[in-house]
Each structure stands twice: as structure tokens, then as C-alpha cells.
């Protein structure tokens, strides 16, 4: 039988150890130089005997044992087995990082016994205090958001039916009441959850794994009634905006959104960031990384439906310049990093006409009031 090296191997240093990982089979080993040399010898199909005799500083028997060990772990596979030889990264258009993330996060073992789960939480609390669920910018000017208007201009069914991505906007400003309802309804706190030893955890209108809620919201505002153009952070705890910088940030909004010029005609852009420790404090397995993006996706859909229900034109985009966003917001990109963008404005007449059900009384895009609250 001839063997060949698995194409799905990555190498990394883990502390002082050099490790090899066959990520499809979820096997990881601390690798000595001989293991790396052996894998290199099997870059093309080879027999065990032909390779075992090529390492003159080792006995053929010891080399053969190492080859069989690597084969047993899946680092070497039968050359005749097409399935075992499948190059996953090549199947995924040469995206090795994506393939590695996907397969390294599969089939994770979860703690299902309540007693074991409780012991785990108590141990984590003894090791390290859990991160705060809120981010604050003390001393920054605050911008109050009015209480919910109480208006329900559109049913959920109708909002789901008419939701569309909008890229054409009118020059009319977004009413402050609509802006406040959308921001608070998407990222605001809806209550508390009693979580045993973890104490009270916040709840939002969108789900979050373990009620960790890692997502923060920053808003670039330039066409909202009653709010001066600038860069703001939404305080979940206080349900107000904290002004980080004054100024017209339309040009920056376009730059951080990968030069999508149509964004400058919207009214505001929300930057969703993730605070890493909120997730990794509780979930340390490889698949936990995807939770940031699941949370952001839930929130983006809530944002889109709330905006639609209030006659606004929402959009979302993952086309981002992460480094520019981090520089703009003053983030280090490690403890907190950008994950998604969304925004809205008053849709143009053309965009409104293209909306499903245009002309129905319940589905018309409402012209915003020009009265300041």
C-alpha cells in the first residue's frame, strides 16, 4: 500500500510546543522534526518501506513505527482513497483559513449535565471575574433618545414581506423618534435573566448564546433630526448616545465600508463590534468564534425589520475595512473588533416605488416629519 500526506494539515506553535493538526479529522500532535520530514517525504505516493529505509540515522523499524502512527492519526492516507485525499481548502476555492475554522469547530462536546455545568461556572468565577456586559465612555457628552413613540405603523408580517435592501435615499432627515426606536429596539436592553451563579444577565430583542451579548454599537450620524453630526457610542445601560467626536463622517463612512459611495446618501451608519472576552470567558472551544457573527446577524435582521416598519430604507454590508474602522473607533482589533455594518435613511421615491406592495396604505414609506422634537 502506498501512502500520501493529507492535504489538510496546518502547523502552529502552542506555547513551547510545535504542533501539527489534521483539521478535518480533528487530530493534533506535538511534532518532532522527524514527523515533519516524514510528511514531506510523502508529498507524493510512497510505500512505507521506501521511506523507512531513507533515514539512515534511524533504524528502519523505528521509522516504520512513526509512519504507521501518522497513518493511524490520518496525517498519512492511502493514495488510492480519493475521499481521504480530498483537499478541503481547494474545494473551498483555496480558502484554507475558512476550511480550518469550519472543520475545527465541528462536533464539539457540550456539557449537558446540570451539575457539571454549575461546577464549571463556579470554577470559572473563581478563576476570573466575568467581563462587564456594558461598555461605557465616562465623561463624554450624552445625547438622550426619546422614549418609544409607541407607534406600530406596520405589522411584523408586513415588515417581513416588504423588507428590502435600499441603496437610494432622499435628502430628508430621519425623524429622531424613528431613529431612537430603531437603535433602542435593536441594541437596547429588554430586561434581565436570572442566571444562577452568574447573577443577572441582560436580555435583548435578539438571541445571544449564553446571554453573553458581545456586540457593541457605534453610530456615525449625519442626517438625523435633533442629533448633531458625529460619531457616537450607544450606551446599553443608559439607553443614550455617548458622543465620541463631532463632525461630518460621511466620507469616513464610505471609506470604512470598502468605498461604497452610495452610503453617503443614507442618514446614519451603525458599526457593530464584538468584545471578545464576553464570549471566550464562557466558551473556549474553537467554534465559539462563530458566535460573534451569529449575534451580529440576529441584530442586523432586527434592525432591518424595525427600520422597514418605520418607513426607512435599511441596508447591511460585510464589505469593511477593519483596520480603518479600528483606527476610527480607537479599538485594538484584539479585545474588540468590527464584525458588521448596517444603516438606513429615508428611501428615495424610486426605491419606495420598487418596494413590494407600493401603493397600499399599510405599505407606503412615510414622509418624515420636519418638526424637531
N, C-alpha and C positions, 0 to 999 in steps of 0.2 A: 504493500500500500504506500502510495506517495502522499505526502502532506504539503500544505502550503500555509503561509501565515494568514491569519484572519485579517481582513482589511479594516476591521472595526476596533482598532486599538489606539488608545491615547496614553500619553506619559505625563507624569507630573511629580513634583516634589511635595511630599506631605510631611512637613517638619523635616527631620533629618533623613527621611527615607525616600528613595526614588521608587516610584510605583508605576506599574503598568495596569491598564484597565481594558478589558474587553467589554465595551459598554452595552452591547446587545445582549450578551449572556449575563451581565451584571457580575463579572468576576474581576477582582482586583488583587494584585500580588505586589509585595515588595521585591523588586527585581535586582539581582546581582548582574554584573557586566556580562557573565556568560549567557544569561537569559536573553539579553538584548542581541548578543552576537548570534545566538541560535535562531532567533526570529528573523534576523537579517539573512541568514543562510537559506531560509525558507521563503524568500521573496518570489521564488518560482518553485513549482512542484519538485520535491526531492524525496528520496527514500530515507528512512531512518538510518540505515546502515551507511549510506554515502556521506551523511553529515557527521555521524558519530565518529567516523574514522578521520575526520578532517581536523580535529582539535588534539594536537599531539601532546599538549601539556596536561591533558586529562585522559583517563582510561576510557576506551570506547563504551564500556559498560556504564560508567557514571554519566557520560554524555547521553547515552540512550535513555537512562532513567529520567534525566531532566527533560528530554524531548517528549517522552511519554507523559510526564507530569503536565507540560504545557499543552499537550493534546487533550488530556483529560479535563483541563480547565477551559478549553475552547480557544486558546490562543493560536493553536495549530489545528487545521481542519483537513479532512480528506479532500484531496484535489478533485475527486470525482463527484463530490457532493455540491451541486450548484446552489442549493439553499444555504448551506453553511458558508459558502464562499461569497454570498451576496454582499456587495459593498453598499451599505446603507447610505452613506454620505453621497455616493454617486447617484443613487436612486432619488435622493433629496436635492438634486441639482448642485452637488458638491458643497452642500451646507453642513460641514462637519459639526460646528457648534450646535446647530438646531437638532441634528440627529442625536448628538451626545446628550443634550438636555432632555429630549423626548424619552430616550430609552433608559437613561439613568433614573428617571422619575417614575418608571412603571412598576406596578405590583408592589407598592410599598406596604409593609406590615403595620397595621394600625392597632393601637391599644383599645380593646373593646370592653375589657373588664372594668367596671366602675371603680373597684377598689384599687386596682393597679393605676388607673388614670388619676385618682385622687392622690396616691402616693407620689406619682410623677410630678404633679403640680406642686405639692408641698416641697418636694426636693428642689424644684426649680426656684421656688420662692426663697428657700434657704440659701441657695447658691447666688442668686442675683435678683434684685428688685425688678419687677416688670416695668417696662417703659410706659411713660405717660401716654394716655390716649389722645391728648390735645397738644397742639403746638401753639405757642404764644409769642408775640412780639411786644414785650412790655415797653411802655413809653411812646409807642407810635400813635399818631392821631387816629381816632376811631371814627368810622362813618356808620351811623345807625341805619339799619334796614327796617323799613316799616313792617308792622305786623301783617300777617297774611290778609290779603284782600277778601278772602272768603268766597271769591268768585269761582265758579266751576263752569267756565264757558264752553267746555266740551267734555263729553263722556270719555271714559277710558277706551271703549270700543272705537269711538270716532277718532281719538288721537292715534290709536294703533293703525287704523285704516289710512289716515291722511299723513302720517309721519313720512317725510322725505328729507333727504339731504339738500340744503339750499346753499347756493353759491352766488346768488344775485340778490342785492339788497337795495332798499330805498334809503334815502338820506334822512328820513325821520328818525328821531331818537327812540330808544326803547324806554317805555314808561318805567319809573322806579319801582312801582308796585309789582309789575311783571318780573323785572329783574330780581327783586328780592324773593318773590315766590319761587322762582326757578333755582336760585342759588341755595336758599334755605331748604327747599324741598328735595334737592339733590344731595347736598353735603351736610345738612343740618342734623342735629340730634333729635330723635323722636321719643327717646325715653331711656330707661335703664334696664339692664338684665342682671338679676342676682346670680352670680357665678361661683358660689361656694367660697373656697379659699382665695379665689382671685378677686373677691369683692364685687363691686358693681361695675359692669361693663356697659358702654354706651351702645345704643341701637340707632340705626339709620333706616331710611326707607328702602335701601338696597341691602342684600345679604352680604355677609363677610365671614370667611372661615374663622371659627372660634371667636367671633365678635371682636377681632383684632383691629379692624378698620385702619389699615395702614395708609390710606390715601389722604393727602392734603390738597387743598385747592388754592391756587393763586390766580388772580384775575387782572388782566390788562383791560382797562376800561377807557373808551374814548367817545362813546356816543350813547350814554345812558342819562336820562333826565335826573338832575339833582345830585350827580356824582361827578366831581372834577376828574378830568382825565389823569390817569396814573396807574401805578402798579400797586395792587392790594393783595393781602392775605385774608382768607375767610377764617374767622375765629369760630370754631365749632362750639367751644364752651360759652362764648358770649353772644354768638349769632350776630356778629357785626363784622365790618371790614376793617382791617388794620392797614393804614396807608404806609407803604414802604418807600415809594418815590412818586413825586408829582411829574406830570409831563405827558406828552402825546407819544404813545408807544406803538402806533400803527406800523411804523417801519420795522421796529423790533419784532412785532408780532409776525410780520411776513418773513423776516429772516429766520426766526426760530421754527417756523412752520415750513422749512425747506423751500422758501421763495415762492409760496403760493400767493400770488399777488391779489387775488380776489378777496382774501381775508381782510384787507384794509378797509373794505366797504361794509364789513359787518359792524356791530356795535361793541362787542367785547369778546375776548378770548380767555378761556379758562385753561390753566396748566395743571394737570393732575400729577402729583409727585407721590412717591412711596417712601415711607420711613421704614427702613429695613428691619430694625430691631423689633418692631411691633409684631412682625410675622416670625422672624427667626428666634425670638425669645421662647416661643412655644413650639414651633415646628422647625426642626433642624434637618430633616431629610431633604434629599436632592430635589424632590418635586415641589417643595414649598415655594420655589421661585415663581411658579406659575400663578400663585395666589394673588400676587400684586396685579397681574393683568386681568385675572378674573374679576377682582374687585373693581378695577377701573372700567371694565366692560359693563358690569351691572350699573355703575353710576352713570356711564355715558348714555345708556338706554333710558334711565330715569330722566336725565337731563333732556334728552331729545323729546320724550313724551310730554314733559312739563312745558317745554318751550312751544311745542306744537299746540298744546291745549290753550295756550295764551296768544295764539296768532303769530308767534315768532318763527323765524326760519332757522332751525338748528343745523349744525354740522359737526362732524368728528373727523379727526385725522391722526394717523400714527406716523405721518411724514414729519419727522422732527430733527432738529439739530441739537442733540442732547448737550453737547459742550457749551453751546451758546445759551441754552436755557439755564444751565447751572451757573454760568457767569452772570447772567441777568438776575437770577434769584439769590445768588450768593450761596449756592449749595456745593458740597464737596463731591457729589456724584457717587459716594460710597454709602454714607449713612442715610442719605436721602437723594433720590434721583427721579427724573421725569419718566412718565410711562404713557401719557396720552394727552391729546389736546381736544377741546371742544369749545364751541362758541355759538353765537347767534346774533341776529339782527332782525330788523323789520324786513320781511321779504319784499322784493320788487313786485311791481304789477305783473310782469311776465312770469315770475316764479309763482305768484299766487294763482294765476290762471292755469298753470300747469299742475297745480295740486289736485289730487283726486277729489271729485265732488264739488269742484268750483262752481259757485252759483247757488249752492244750498245755503240756507240761512245759518244752519248749525255749523257749516264748514268754512265760512268765509274768514279770511285773515282780517282781523280787526285793525282799523287805523288807530294808532296810539294817540292818547290824549296829549295835548301840548301843555296842559296845565301842570305846573310844578306842585308837588305835594307840599 
